[in-house]
Amino acid sequence: MENKIREKLESLRVHLQADGGDMEIVEIEGKTVRLRLQGACGTCPHATMTIKDGLERILREEIDPEILIERVM
């Protein structure tokens, strides 16, 4: 499952990069993913929405409904 999560997040990075941001996968432990948002995304007031309503929703729909993303500062 970790490989599927990494592959999907890599494919989604281009959307963050298009807005001047990026992400770093800090750790994947079971179904919990720890991400660090970088660049414009790291300081964006909508970062929580990006993670929960964007990245996490897509991972849950396409890989496993129990995936949880935690933001690491």
DOLUMFI-567817 format. One record per residue (C-alpha): residue in one letter; x, y, z. Coordinates in pm, whole numbers, plus 50000, padded with zeros to 5 digits. Layout:
REM residues N
aXYZ/...
END
This chain:
REM residues 73
m500005000050000/e502895023950073/n504025022649710/k500515030649587/i500315060449823/r503735073449716/e502895069649345/k499585087849380/l501105116249584/e503885119849326/s501285123249052/l499505150349254/r502655170849324/v502375188948991/h499215206349114/l501015220049418/q504045229449212/a501835248548969/d500875271349259/g504485276449374/g504395249449640/d505445213749694/m505235185849949/e507605162150121/i506525127750237/v507975126150587/e506675091750679/i504105065650586/e503145043250874/g500375019050787/k497495040750666/t498845072850820/v500765096250593/r502795125050736/l503365153350489/r505245185950503/l503945212750269/q506635235150124/g506935267949938/a503715287149889/c501705257450018/g503625257050346/t502375291550443/c499005291050269/p495975296850492/h494165269750292/a496795242850359/t494425222350576/m491845222350298/t494525211950048/i495405182150265/k491955171150385/d489685180650095/g492265174249826/l495065149649889/e493455128650162/r490105126649980/i491795114349662/l493865088149848/r490755075850030/e488715073649710/e491395057049499/i493395035849744/d491815030350088/p489005048550274/e490925046950604/i493985066850492/l494745096650714/i497105125250627/e498745144550908/r500515177350840/v504035180450976/m505445215151029/
END
